[in-house]
Amino acid sequence: MTSGQIDDPVAVRIVAFLREIGLDVQARALSEPTFLPGVHIEHGGLAVDPTRLTYPGDLLHEAGHLAVVPPAERAAMHGDAGGDQANEMMAIGWSYAALVHLGLDPAVVFHAGGYQDGGQTYLRNFAEGRYLAVPMLQWVGLTLDQKRACEEGVAPYPHMLRWLRAE
């Protein structure tokens, strides 16, 4: 594998999905340190170094950070996603919905090496229908909770109405 070619089949699926929803993803060598191994936020998109990518699901989590902010803020994001805890929770909820959409095992994102060893807690919560951040994701126009979805005649979270925040 070269640094510009993604060979991992899960990472290939994730990258295709991210590009399909409108996020820029560039595969290339990254020389600088990154918050998550092999993934870097760059001006509203993602750079991924396939030789350093440890967990393909980290792409979905970082994409979640980009997806839940307004477009102007998204375009300005560079380096890390910042420390906003509401955005962190929404990124977690968004990445779970993306896993469901892609038919991937939730452990792809909520792996043992992430979330300060809290990945198992997230897995358990999602498996038991205790969804994180749905009210916030609804507030920004990405999904609907069970009650509102029923009123609107659409599927509820983890179904997403749109993948990128519009405003």
Sequence and secondary structure as in RCSB ss.txt:
>XXXX:A:sequence
MTSGQIDDPVAVRIVAFLREIGLDVQARALSEPTFLPGVHIEHGGLAVDPTRLTYPGDLLHEAGHLAVVPPAERA
AMHGDAGGDQANEMMAIGWSYAALVHLGLDPAVVFHAGGYQDGGQTYLRNFAEGRYLAVPMLQWVGLTLDQKRAC
EEGVAPYPHMLRWLRAE
>XXXX:A:secstr
  TT    HHHHHHHHHHHHTT  EEE    S  SBTTEEEETTEEEE TTT S THHHHHHHHHHHTS HHHHH
H  BS  S HHHHHHHHHHHHHHHHHHT  GGGTS TTSGGGTHHHHHHHHHTT  SSHHHHHHTTS   HHHHH
HHTS  TTS S SS   
